[in-house]
Amino acid sequence: MAEKLGVAPKVLIVSNQQTTGPLWVFSLQLQKLNVALEAVPANTLARCESESPDLLILDINLPEAQILELIRDVRAEMLTPILLLAPARTEEFVLEAYKAGVDDCIPKPVSPSLFQAKVKVWLRRFGSISADTSNPLKVGTLQLFPSERMVFLKNGNAVRLTNLELRLLYYLMNRPGQIVTIEELNQRVWGYTAEVDNTMLKNVVYRLRRKIEIDPANPLIIQTITGVGYKLAAE
């Protein structure tokens, strides 16, 4: 049974820099990545919701306080890795950016080669998993189309998933009715064996339930097995 998905990772670049924003887009498109550009920082959360990016890159010219506020707002809503491109700043600002939720600060100027390398590292850690198959999966009322990163619900609505949500749902749908431990999901969903905070997994489960459950507060599809893990209802 295949456990890997053929899904091209998506990168969202938020940049109000007329020169460097398009340059980063072009640089990553040369690497055959799926790239979207948002020129208005205030639209970041809305674009994240519509695009479901696997990686968010911020290259914005705003006061430091506004940059930190934007990072906090994004981190409160999503787990997607955030890379911040910024001119050399004080150590205090860099530390505050990490506290706010940035995963990596990249000082500018930066060469296209180093920029591409940074992006590849984060996509390899949190990005797509290659697949032996992209055939749809159907379990109960759910039908999952991995290559489109879409799940169709009982009411016929289609919901787009983030990469982490896709990993989680795909793995559970391959094991309907089986209890999958927290440790196993931490390794399978994130795709590497480093220690993962269980809170991160809970957040992905929470966000996925909001998308596929009729009543996320009383889930019927993804069931919690207290202290052990999760189980996808077979019917």
Secondary structure, 3 states (H helix, E strand, C coil): CCCCCCCCCEEEEEECCCCHHHHHHHHHHCCCCEEEEECCHHHHHHHHHHHCCCEEEEECCCCHHHHHHHHHHHHHHCCCCEEEEEECCCHHHHHHHHHHCCCEEEEECCCHHHHHHHHHHHHHHHCCCCCCCCCCEEECCEEEEHHHCEEECCCCCEEECCHHHHHHHHHHHCCCCCEEEHHHHHHHHHCCCCCCCHHHHHHHHHHHHHHHCCCCCCCCCEEEECCCEEEECCC
